[in-house]
Amino acid sequence: MGPDRTRPPGIWIIVGLQLVITALWVGDLALRTELSGDGFQALVASSDLLRALLIAWAGGVVLASILLIRLSRRGWALMMVLVGMSLATNLVFWWAHPERAQWVSMAISVLVTFYLNSAAVRRRFLVRHEVSRLTIADGPPPTRAWPLSLRIGPRK
């Protein structure tokens, strides 16, 4: 029987929350609304680079969500990076402009971080490496240990 491929509820919660916050941010960007928090439009309107980064981040979240549902370790790692970047960005905006803090996004990022690090979720992406034991025994040296074997002593 193959490995257990069931998905813990935490994975579905992570994907759902990340897609909701991504939909809010992209919806705010496309529809020019303030669903994700006050000051979002003023912040995004200030820079084309910020808009491009937001769209790239949204694409990364969609990709990471698909990979995470497929139980790919790369999806888990990508989601960790994206959630960390989102949380760091929210903290910087909170520090620079406390009146424009994105509280909903920050709370979701913290919640997703806890779910990503939960034991049930991490167990699905844990890689176990089997290492064979090294046995040291007296006996003849291997005949072809190296392509160029070096032998010290008299020639037989």
N, C-alpha and C positions, 0 to 999 in steps of 0.2 A: 504494500500500500504506500502511496506517495506521501509527501509532506502535507500537513494540515493547512488548507488554504482558506479557512473560515476567516472572516473579517470581524474583529471586535467592534462593538458599537462606537468606540472612540474614533475609529477611522471615518465612519459615516458622519459623526459630529464634526470632526475636523473639516472634512470636505464641505459639508453643509454650511458651516459658519464662514469659512473662507470664501465660498462662492457667494454668500449673501453680502459680505462686506465688499467683495469685488464688484458685484452688481450695483451696490449703492454708489461706489466711487465712480464706476464707468457711467452709471445712470446720471449722476450729478454732472459729470463731464459732458455727456451728450445732450442732456436736457436742460442744462444750466439751472439746476435746482440746488437746494441746500439740505438734502435728505441725510447726508452723513455728518452734518454738523455746521455750525455757523462759521462763516469765514472761508469755507472751502472754495467758493468761486473766486474770491479775491486772491487767494493763495495760488490757485491754478492759473488764473488770468495773468499773473505776473511773469510767467515764463513758459515758452514753448518747450523747452527742455523738460520742465516738470511734467507737462502734459504727455510728452513722449515717454518719459520714465514711468508714468502711471499706466499707460497703455501696455508697455513692455511688462510691467509688474503683473498686470491683469492676465496677460498671456501666459506668464510663468505660473501663476496660480492655477489656471485652467490645466496646463500641462502637468503640474505637480499633482493636481487632484486626480487626473486620469491615471497617472503612474501609481499614486497611492492606492487607488481602488484596485489596481492590478497587483498590489502588494510588491511593488518594485522598491528596492532599497534606495535607488536613486530618487524616486519620488518622495520618499520620506526625508532624505537629505535636502532635496530642493525645497520642500515645504518648510523644513526647519530654517533654511537660509532666508526664504521669503518672509516668513513670520517674524524672524529676528530683525530683518530690515524694516518691516512695517512697524514693529514695536519701537525700534530705535528712532525711526522717523517721527513717530507720534510723540516720543519723549522729547526730541529736539524741538518740535513745534510747540509743545507744551512749555518747554523752558524759555523759548524765545518769545512766544505770544500766549500767555496763560489764558487770555480771553478767547482765543481761537482753538483751544484744545479739542481734539477729536476724541471725546470720551468713549463713544460707542466703539469706534475702531480700536482704541487702546484696550478696552475691556475684552473685546473679542480676541485680540492678539494675545493677551495674557491667558485667557481661557484655552485657546488653541495650543499655546506653548505647554501648558500643563497636560493637555491630552496627548500631545506628541511625545512627551516624556513619561507617560504612564507606562506601567509595567506591561499591561496587556498589549499596547500598541508596539512598544519596543521589542517585545518578544517575537513579533511577526517578522521583524527585520534583523534579528540577531543572526550573525553568521558564525557557525561553529566550525572550527578547523580541527580536523583529526590529525594528530601528530603521532607517528609511530615511534615506538621506543627504540633507542639506540642500544644495540647489544655489542659488548666488547668481549671477544673471545679469542683464545689462542688458536691459531690455525694458519694455513697457508695464505699469503697475501692474494688479493683478487688478481685475476689474470689481466683484466683490462679495466683498471680503475680509472685511468686517465688516458686520453688519446696519446699523449707522450708520457709513458711511464718512466720514472727515474728509479733505478735500483742501485743501491749502494752495497758494495761487497763483491766477493769473487763471482765471476761469471760461471755458470754451470753449463 
